[in-house]
């Protein structure tokens, strides 16, 4: 049985760890409110942008970002956080990317990776397929960060460096649920809308300048919106996942302290019993 001092030191250490995890939980909860607000504020813009793309997608024209080619090379954009201690959040995204890589390679398709966030880069750099990495930006990213990433991906696609691009990130469904999600990014496909009603509604608009000229401007902006939205989703999901992980860690610390306290009491009782046995034995020896 461990000594009383060893058990007492462990209890003190676990209690200090509990204080740290509780503080991290509170910090993540505060950051989550801001990250979730940014994500929700951007949602109406992204939705309206997608509606506009839906009404324009039927425009004729030869757009580089809509060029459909035989897929011989593919690129996966993996968006993760820069920091850990958020449970399996980043690991699930990386696992999805690795599964998609295996599918591509099984079909004879060459794969390259663009890593946004340290954790994805750390996990995937061993594959030797990371073409570009964007690190230390997920803590305080802006639209210009998404624009730089989008321009790099679009340029690589237009230069035939990739025939297809998929983006993977953690989708924020709720504080308790963050789902790894994969979305087709390039080539940009016409937005699928149901029935002739939407087509008729789209026909009510008069565009100035022409639809083709507007599409040339909107297609790069569409890339920016998609990537920025994925970064916002990861930003909120990271804080929610960390808050949950730290809450679980705090509860685990509490359970460990209870268990160690029980061990401490048993050890102390055993020590007291041993001392009493020595006293009783000594007294009996003196009587004899």
TORDO-487023 format. One record per residue (C-alpha): x, y, z; residue in one letter; residue number from 1. Coordinates in steps of 0.05 Angstrom, whole numbers. Example, Ala and Ser with C-alpha at 12.3 -4.5 7.8 and 13.67 -1.06 7.14 Angstrom:
REM residues 2
<xx = 246&yy = -90&zz = 156&aa = A&i = 1>
<xx = 273&yy = -21&zz = 143&aa = S&i = 2>
END
This chain:
REM residues 288
<xx = 0&yy = 0&zz = 0&aa = X&i = 1>
<xx = 28&yy = 70&zz = -17&aa = X&i = 2>
<xx = 52&yy = 114&zz = 39&aa = X&i = 3>
<xx = 7&yy = 169&zz = 67&aa = X&i = 4>
<xx = 54&yy = 223&zz = 40&aa = X&i = 5>
<xx = 53&yy = 195&zz = -31&aa = X&i = 6>
<xx = -23&yy = 193&zz = -32&aa = X&i = 7>
<xx = -28&yy = 262&zz = -1&aa = X&i = 8>
<xx = 19&yy = 291&zz = -54&aa = X&i = 9>
<xx = -22&yy = 259&zz = -109&aa = X&i = 10>
<xx = -86&yy = 289&zz = -81&aa = X&i = 11>
<xx = -54&yy = 358&zz = -80&aa = X&i = 12>
<xx = -29&yy = 349&zz = -152&aa = X&i = 13>
<xx = -97&yy = 326&zz = -178&aa = X&i = 14>
<xx = -133&yy = 384&zz = -144&aa = X&i = 15>
<xx = -85&yy = 433&zz = -177&aa = X&i = 16>
<xx = -98&yy = 400&zz = -245&aa = X&i = 17>
<xx = -172&yy = 406&zz = -231&aa = X&i = 18>
<xx = -165&yy = 481&zz = -219&aa = X&i = 19>
<xx = -129&yy = 488&zz = -287&aa = X&i = 20>
<xx = -181&yy = 448&zz = -326&aa = X&i = 21>
<xx = -237&yy = 487&zz = -293&aa = X&i = 22>
<xx = -204&yy = 553&zz = -312&aa = X&i = 23>
<xx = -194&yy = 529&zz = -384&aa = X&i = 24>
<xx = -267&yy = 509&zz = -386&aa = X&i = 25>
<xx = -288&yy = 579&zz = -366&aa = X&i = 26>
<xx = -241&yy = 612&zz = -416&aa = X&i = 27>
<xx = -268&yy = 568&zz = -472&aa = X&i = 28>
<xx = -339&yy = 583&zz = -453&aa = X&i = 29>
<xx = -324&yy = 658&zz = -458&aa = X&i = 30>
<xx = -289&yy = 650&zz = -525&aa = X&i = 31>
<xx = -344&yy = 606&zz = -552&aa = X&i = 32>
<xx = -395&yy = 662&zz = -545&aa = X&i = 33>
<xx = -353&yy = 708&zz = -589&aa = X&i = 34>
<xx = -337&yy = 654&zz = -640&aa = X&i = 35>
<xx = -409&yy = 631&zz = -644&aa = X&i = 36>
<xx = -433&yy = 702&zz = -653&aa = X&i = 37>
<xx = -384&yy = 714&zz = -711&aa = X&i = 38>
<xx = -407&yy = 650&zz = -744&aa = X&i = 39>
<xx = -481&yy = 668&zz = -736&aa = X&i = 40>
<xx = -469&yy = 739&zz = -761&aa = X&i = 41>
<xx = -436&yy = 712&zz = -824&aa = X&i = 42>
<xx = -490&yy = 661&zz = -838&aa = X&i = 43>
<xx = -541&yy = 709&zz = -871&aa = X&i = 44>
<xx = -487&yy = 736&zz = -918&aa = X&i = 45>
<xx = -465&yy = 666&zz = -937&aa = X&i = 46>
<xx = -537&yy = 645&zz = -948&aa = X&i = 47>
<xx = -553&yy = 705&zz = -992&aa = X&i = 48>
<xx = -488&yy = 695&zz = -1030&aa = X&i = 49>
<xx = -507&yy = 622&zz = -1045&aa = X&i = 50>
<xx = -577&yy = 645&zz = -1068&aa = X&i = 51>
<xx = -544&yy = 693&zz = -1116&aa = X&i = 52>
<xx = -498&yy = 639&zz = -1142&aa = X&i = 53>
<xx = -559&yy = 594&zz = -1152&aa = X&i = 54>
<xx = -593&yy = 646&zz = -1195&aa = X&i = 55>
<xx = -530&yy = 658&zz = -1236&aa = X&i = 56>
<xx = -506&yy = 587&zz = -1243&aa = X&i = 57>
<xx = -543&yy = 577&zz = -1309&aa = X&i = 58>
<xx = -503&yy = 632&zz = -1342&aa = X&i = 59>
<xx = -465&yy = 608&zz = -1402&aa = X&i = 60>
<xx = -390&yy = 621&zz = -1405&aa = X&i = 61>
<xx = -322&yy = 589&zz = -1400&aa = X&i = 62>
<xx = -301&yy = 598&zz = -1327&aa = X&i = 63>
<xx = -234&yy = 568&zz = -1305&aa = X&i = 64>
<xx = -261&yy = 551&zz = -1236&aa = X&i = 65>
<xx = -319&yy = 513&zz = -1265&aa = X&i = 66>
<xx = -278&yy = 471&zz = -1314&aa = X&i = 67>
<xx = -294&yy = 397&zz = -1304&aa = X&i = 68>
<xx = -235&yy = 351&zz = -1318&aa = X&i = 69>
<xx = -217&yy = 278&zz = -1310&aa = X&i = 70>
<xx = -193&yy = 272&zz = -1239&aa = X&i = 71>
<xx = -119&yy = 252&zz = -1242&aa = X&i = 72>
<xx = -97&yy = 297&zz = -1185&aa = X&i = 73>
<xx = -138&yy = 318&zz = -1125&aa = X&i = 74>
<xx = -127&yy = 366&zz = -1068&aa = X&i = 75>
<xx = -156&yy = 364&zz = -997&aa = X&i = 76>
<xx = -160&yy = 427&zz = -955&aa = X&i = 77>
<xx = -158&yy = 406&zz = -882&aa = X&i = 78>
<xx = -181&yy = 460&zz = -833&aa = X&i = 79>
<xx = -165&yy = 446&zz = -760&aa = X&i = 80>
<xx = -147&yy = 487&zz = -698&aa = X&i = 81>
<xx = -78&yy = 511&zz = -678&aa = X&i = 82>
<xx = -85&yy = 487&zz = -607&aa = X&i = 83>
<xx = -102&yy = 420&zz = -576&aa = X&i = 84>
<xx = -136&yy = 400&zz = -511&aa = X&i = 85>
<xx = -203&yy = 396&zz = -547&aa = X&i = 86>
<xx = -216&yy = 321&zz = -545&aa = X&i = 87>
<xx = -220&yy = 283&zz = -610&aa = X&i = 88>
<xx = -243&yy = 344&zz = -650&aa = X&i = 89>
<xx = -180&yy = 351&zz = -693&aa = X&i = 90>
<xx = -167&yy = 276&zz = -695&aa = X&i = 91>
<xx = -235&yy = 263&zz = -727&aa = X&i = 92>
<xx = -222&yy = 314&zz = -783&aa = X&i = 93>
<xx = -153&yy = 284&zz = -796&aa = X&i = 94>
<xx = -182&yy = 214&zz = -796&aa = X&i = 95>
<xx = -233&yy = 236&zz = -849&aa = X&i = 96>
<xx = -178&yy = 267&zz = -891&aa = X&i = 97>
<xx = -135&yy = 203&zz = -887&aa = X&i = 98>
<xx = -195&yy = 161&zz = -907&aa = X&i = 99>
<xx = -208&yy = 206&zz = -968&aa = X&i = 100>
<xx = -134&yy = 202&zz = -986&aa = X&i = 101>
<xx = -136&yy = 127&zz = -984&aa = X&i = 102>
<xx = -197&yy = 127&zz = -1030&aa = X&i = 103>
<xx = -163&yy = 173&zz = -1080&aa = X&i = 104>
<xx = -98&yy = 132&zz = -1080&aa = X&i = 105>
<xx = -137&yy = 67&zz = -1089&aa = X&i = 106>
<xx = -167&yy = 98&zz = -1152&aa = X&i = 107>
<xx = -97&yy = 118&zz = -1177&aa = X&i = 108>
<xx = -107&yy = 192&zz = -1163&aa = X&i = 109>
<xx = -48&yy = 234&zz = -1139&aa = X&i = 110>
<xx = -65&yy = 273&zz = -1075&aa = X&i = 111>
<xx = -38&yy = 338&zz = -1046&aa = X&i = 112>
<xx = -58&yy = 372&zz = -981&aa = X&i = 113>
<xx = -69&yy = 444&zz = -958&aa = X&i = 114>
<xx = -67&yy = 447&zz = -882&aa = X&i = 115>
<xx = -100&yy = 505&zz = -846&aa = X&i = 116>
<xx = -83&yy = 500&zz = -772&aa = X&i = 117>
<xx = -25&yy = 469&zz = -735&aa = X&i = 118>
<xx = -59&yy = 405&zz = -712&aa = X&i = 119>
<xx = -76&yy = 382&zz = -781&aa = X&i = 120>
<xx = -6&yy = 397&zz = -806&aa = X&i = 121>
<xx = 26&yy = 361&zz = -748&aa = X&i = 122>
<xx = -15&yy = 298&zz = -762&aa = X&i = 123>
<xx = -9&yy = 298&zz = -838&aa = X&i = 124>
<xx = 62&yy = 324&zz = -851&aa = X&i = 125>
<xx = 88&yy = 253&zz = -843&aa = X&i = 126>
<xx = 51&yy = 235&zz = -908&aa = X&i = 127>
<xx = 96&yy = 281&zz = -948&aa = X&i = 128>
<xx = 36&yy = 306&zz = -987&aa = X&i = 129>
<xx = 27&yy = 375&zz = -955&aa = X&i = 130>
<xx = 33&yy = 426&zz = -1011&aa = X&i = 131>
<xx = 18&yy = 488&zz = -970&aa = X&i = 132>
<xx = 8&yy = 501&zz = -896&aa = X&i = 133>
<xx = -24&yy = 561&zz = -861&aa = X&i = 134>
<xx = -6&yy = 560&zz = -787&aa = X&i = 135>
<xx = -18&yy = 606&zz = -727&aa = X&i = 136>
<xx = -78&yy = 640&zz = -758&aa = X&i = 137>
<xx = -137&yy = 603&zz = -729&aa = X&i = 138>
<xx = -134&yy = 641&zz = -663&aa = X&i = 139>
<xx = -149&yy = 708&zz = -695&aa = X&i = 140>
<xx = -164&yy = 700&zz = -769&aa = X&i = 141>
<xx = -196&yy = 752&zz = -815&aa = X&i = 142>
<xx = -226&yy = 750&zz = -885&aa = X&i = 143>
<xx = -159&yy = 767&zz = -917&aa = X&i = 144>
<xx = -131&yy = 701&zz = -889&aa = X&i = 145>
<xx = -187&yy = 663&zz = -925&aa = X&i = 146>
<xx = -174&yy = 704&zz = -988&aa = X&i = 147>
<xx = -100&yy = 685&zz = -989&aa = X&i = 148>
<xx = -117&yy = 611&zz = -980&aa = X&i = 149>
<xx = -171&yy = 615&zz = -1034&aa = X&i = 150>
<xx = -125&yy = 649&zz = -1083&aa = X&i = 151>
<xx = -71&yy = 597&zz = -1073&aa = X&i = 152>
<xx = -120&yy = 539&zz = -1083&aa = X&i = 153>
<xx = -153&yy = 572&zz = -1144&aa = X&i = 154>
<xx = -85&yy = 586&zz = -1176&aa = X&i = 155>
<xx = -63&yy = 514&zz = -1166&aa = X&i = 156>
<xx = -129&yy = 490&zz = -1197&aa = X&i = 157>
<xx = -123&yy = 535&zz = -1257&aa = X&i = 158>
<xx = -52&yy = 512&zz = -1269&aa = X&i = 159>
<xx = -77&yy = 440&zz = -1269&aa = X&i = 160>
<xx = -42&yy = 425&zz = -1203&aa = X&i = 161>
<xx = -108&yy = 394&zz = -1181&aa = X&i = 162>
<xx = -169&yy = 371&zz = -1220&aa = X&i = 163>
<xx = -214&yy = 369&zz = -1159&aa = X&i = 164>
<xx = -212&yy = 403&zz = -1091&aa = X&i = 165>
<xx = -248&yy = 382&zz = -1027&aa = X&i = 166>
<xx = -249&yy = 421&zz = -962&aa = X&i = 167>
<xx = -256&yy = 386&zz = -894&aa = X&i = 168>
<xx = -272&yy = 419&zz = -828&aa = X&i = 169>
<xx = -311&yy = 410&zz = -764&aa = X&i = 170>
<xx = -383&yy = 433&zz = -773&aa = X&i = 171>
<xx = -414&yy = 466&zz = -711&aa = X&i = 172>
<xx = -482&yy = 435&zz = -699&aa = X&i = 173>
<xx = -488&yy = 452&zz = -625&aa = X&i = 174>
<xx = -444&yy = 462&zz = -564&aa = X&i = 175>
<xx = -443&yy = 387&zz = -553&aa = X&i = 176>
<xx = -439&yy = 364&zz = -625&aa = X&i = 177>
<xx = -385&yy = 380&zz = -677&aa = X&i = 178>
<xx = -387&yy = 338&zz = -740&aa = X&i = 179>
<xx = -328&yy = 328&zz = -788&aa = X&i = 180>
<xx = -354&yy = 352&zz = -855&aa = X&i = 181>
<xx = -328&yy = 347&zz = -927&aa = X&i = 182>
<xx = -352&yy = 394&zz = -981&aa = X&i = 183>
<xx = -335&yy = 395&zz = -1055&aa = X&i = 184>
<xx = -299&yy = 461&zz = -1070&aa = X&i = 185>
<xx = -272&yy = 458&zz = -1141&aa = X&i = 186>
<xx = -292&yy = 456&zz = -1196&aa = X&i = 187>
<xx = -351&yy = 500&zz = -1175&aa = X&i = 188>
<xx = -414&yy = 464&zz = -1194&aa = X&i = 189>
<xx = -480&yy = 499&zz = -1210&aa = X&i = 190>
<xx = -523&yy = 502&zz = -1148&aa = X&i = 191>
<xx = -578&yy = 451&zz = -1150&aa = X&i = 192>
<xx = -646&yy = 482&zz = -1141&aa = X&i = 193>
<xx = -712&yy = 446&zz = -1143&aa = X&i = 194>
<xx = -761&yy = 453&zz = -1200&aa = X&i = 195>
<xx = -781&yy = 505&zz = -1250&aa = X&i = 196>
<xx = -805&yy = 554&zz = -1197&aa = X&i = 197>
<xx = -734&yy = 575&zz = -1179&aa = X&i = 198>
<xx = -716&yy = 581&zz = -1253&aa = X&i = 199>
<xx = -778&yy = 625&zz = -1263&aa = X&i = 200>
<xx = -759&yy = 667&zz = -1203&aa = X&i = 201>
<xx = -688&yy = 675&zz = -1229&aa = X&i = 202>
<xx = -716&yy = 699&zz = -1295&aa = X&i = 203>
<xx = -748&yy = 759&zz = -1261&aa = X&i = 204>
<xx = -680&yy = 790&zz = -1248&aa = X&i = 205>
<xx = -646&yy = 837&zz = -1296&aa = X&i = 206>
<xx = -570&yy = 837&zz = -1288&aa = X&i = 207>
<xx = -526&yy = 895&zz = -1304&aa = X&i = 208>
<xx = -472&yy = 881&zz = -1326&aa = X&i = 209>
<xx = -484&yy = 813&zz = -1358&aa = X&i = 210>
<xx = -489&yy = 748&zz = -1318&aa = X&i = 211>
<xx = -423&yy = 725&zz = -1348&aa = X&i = 212>
<xx = -386&yy = 787&zz = -1323&aa = X&i = 213>
<xx = -417&yy = 781&zz = -1254&aa = X&i = 214>
<xx = -398&yy = 707&zz = -1250&aa = X&i = 215>
<xx = -325&yy = 724&zz = -1265&aa = X&i = 216>
<xx = -325&yy = 768&zz = -1203&aa = X&i = 217>
<xx = -368&yy = 724&zz = -1158&aa = X&i = 218>
<xx = -332&yy = 658&zz = -1169&aa = X&i = 219>
<xx = -268&yy = 679&zz = -1132&aa = X&i = 220>
<xx = -311&yy = 712&zz = -1079&aa = X&i = 221>
<xx = -349&yy = 646&zz = -1072&aa = X&i = 222>
<xx = -284&yy = 612&zz = -1056&aa = X&i = 223>
<xx = -269&yy = 664&zz = -1002&aa = X&i = 224>
<xx = -337&yy = 655&zz = -971&aa = X&i = 225>
<xx = -332&yy = 579&zz = -970&aa = X&i = 226>
<xx = -264&yy = 579&zz = -937&aa = X&i = 227>
<xx = -279&yy = 635&zz = -888&aa = X&i = 228>
<xx = -344&yy = 599&zz = -868&aa = X&i = 229>
<xx = -306&yy = 534&zz = -855&aa = X&i = 230>
<xx = -255&yy = 573&zz = -812&aa = X&i = 231>
<xx = -312&yy = 604&zz = -772&aa = X&i = 232>
<xx = -343&yy = 535&zz = -761&aa = X&i = 233>
<xx = -277&yy = 507&zz = -737&aa = X&i = 234>
<xx = -266&yy = 568&zz = -691&aa = X&i = 235>
<xx = -332&yy = 557&zz = -656&aa = X&i = 236>
<xx = -326&yy = 481&zz = -656&aa = X&i = 237>
<xx = -257&yy = 484&zz = -625&aa = X&i = 238>
<xx = -280&yy = 524&zz = -565&aa = X&i = 239>
<xx = -342&yy = 481&zz = -556&aa = X&i = 240>
<xx = -301&yy = 417&zz = -560&aa = X&i = 241>
<xx = -248&yy = 445&zz = -511&aa = X&i = 242>
<xx = -302&yy = 467&zz = -463&aa = X&i = 243>
<xx = -332&yy = 397&zz = -463&aa = X&i = 244>
<xx = -264&yy = 363&zz = -457&aa = X&i = 245>
<xx = -243&yy = 408&zz = -398&aa = X&i = 246>
<xx = -310&yy = 396&zz = -364&aa = X&i = 247>
<xx = -299&yy = 321&zz = -370&aa = X&i = 248>
<xx = -228&yy = 328&zz = -345&aa = X&i = 249>
<xx = -252&yy = 367&zz = -284&aa = X&i = 250>
<xx = -303&yy = 314&zz = -268&aa = X&i = 251>
<xx = -249&yy = 260&zz = -277&aa = X&i = 252>
<xx = -204&yy = 298&zz = -229&aa = X&i = 253>
<xx = -260&yy = 300&zz = -178&aa = X&i = 254>
<xx = -269&yy = 224&zz = -184&aa = X&i = 255>
<xx = -194&yy = 213&zz = -177&aa = X&i = 256>
<xx = -192&yy = 256&zz = -114&aa = X&i = 257>
<xx = -249&yy = 216&zz = -84&aa = X&i = 258>
<xx = -213&yy = 151&zz = -100&aa = X&i = 259>
<xx = -146&yy = 176&zz = -73&aa = X&i = 260>
<xx = -180&yy = 202&zz = -10&aa = X&i = 261>
<xx = -209&yy = 133&zz = 1&aa = X&i = 262>
<xx = -140&yy = 102&zz = -8&aa = X&i = 263>
<xx = -111&yy = 154&zz = 39&aa = X&i = 264>
<xx = -162&yy = 138&zz = 93&aa = X&i = 265>
<xx = -150&yy = 63&zz = 86&aa = X&i = 266>
<xx = -75&yy = 74&zz = 90&aa = X&i = 267>
<xx = -82&yy = 117&zz = 151&aa = X&i = 268>
<xx = -129&yy = 67&zz = 184&aa = X&i = 269>
<xx = -79&yy = 11&zz = 168&aa = X&i = 270>
<xx = -23&yy = 53&zz = 199&aa = X&i = 271>
<xx = -64&yy = 66&zz = 262&aa = X&i = 272>
<xx = -83&yy = -7&zz = 267&aa = X&i = 273>
<xx = -10&yy = -27&zz = 261&aa = X&i = 274>
<xx = 10&yy = 22&zz = 315&aa = X&i = 275>
<xx = -45&yy = -5&zz = 361&aa = X&i = 276>
<xx = -23&yy = -76&zz = 348&aa = X&i = 277>
<xx = 48&yy = -58&zz = 367&aa = X&i = 278>
<xx = 24&yy = -25&zz = 431&aa = X&i = 279>
<xx = -21&yy = -84&zz = 450&aa = X&i = 280>
<xx = 34&yy = -133&zz = 433&aa = X&i = 281>
<xx = 84&yy = -94&zz = 476&aa = X&i = 282>
<xx = 35&yy = -92&zz = 534&aa = X&i = 283>
<xx = 22&yy = -166&zz = 530&aa = X&i = 284>
<xx = 97&yy = -179&zz = 528&aa = X&i = 285>
<xx = 107&yy = -138&zz = 591&aa = X&i = 286>
<xx = 51&yy = -177&zz = 627&aa = X&i = 287>
<xx = 84&yy = -242&zz = 608&aa = X&i = 288>
END
